[in-house]
């Protein structure tokens, strides 16, 4: 007989990706034991995020401001758009800290199986941005999965009529990766795109 | 450049057991995308829990009421106390649904290494409960670890002068467990405590 309030909180936490019922129970005990240092700031931060975080109407990024800090940043190269599937991909590229252009978040990939067509994604906005502005290059950084590559292919077709150059990320050996553990597709791609030292 | 508000929320979520920085990022995206169904109820439930959940002054359980629902339940056998380390252990025993007595939560184990002595745990209260009331049996259900067993040993010494019978959980083969994968200690204990079929 666990308190209904605690059960309810466990049930909600267990819906987070990466937490199951068991780890949600541990998390709830951890939270209740650390009210002042953790539970209170977390409840407040979550409330603040719900109220303040919005989707950028230009690129689809999540931020407290619209346009987002990246779109509003004057130091960012507005002639460059990197197209990604999800905000998590934008975060990953920002952590790599080697890109200074803007982004465009599709919100997923085309998928015949799941019935997701171009109008379900943020694609019309992207075409609009490329057609309207003076965009010089669109980098297609969708995943190297079947759906991701289908989406990239579709986008390069749609963007073929514009002035923008369309590029994709390089395939190859991951930095720090061992050849022996690489899959054949990556190894073939790395060999095909070999370059002079 | 991730929004400071999102970064802060990720940092707090990453402090939960079972979530690292990467899974906290995924969890935050999941939360922001599911505001109405998940983030809002979760923030509210967490706030409610912070305000309402208290520690039972009798047994140390966490509940919205004090004494907790278990201590207040008239159908529970008050002559039986099961001593556990943590609220999570109480929850595990309640899930097993084969115990109808009351509990006493120590809040940890004795530990010479970590400098945790009897006065740091909920032990004086336990001795008080056993001495004052008409308790017939105290079940020591601390972990089968060195610290847990040291604590059980200490408690059985302290309770030796009282009228209560002191018992411990049986050791043996876990239900559904294969002999081949069992450690030697458990196997020896199971063999020693063998019983007629």
Interface residues (C-beta under 8 A of the other chain):
Chain A: X1 X2 X3 X4 X5 X6 X8 X9 X12 X13 X15 X16 X17 X18 X19 X23 X25 X26 X27 X28 X29 X30 X31 X32 X35 X38 X39 X40 X41 X42 X43 X45 X46 X47 X48 X49 X50 X52 X53 X62 X63 X64 X68 X69 X70 X73 X86 X87 X88 X91 X94
Chain B: X1 X2 X3 X4 X5 X6 X8 X9 X12 X13 X15 X16 X17 X18 X19 X23 X25 X26 X27 X28 X29 X30 X31 X32 X35 X38 X39 X40 X41 X42 X43 X45 X46 X47 X48 X49 X50 X52 X53 X62 X63 X64 X68 X69 X70 X73 X86 X87 X88 X91 X94
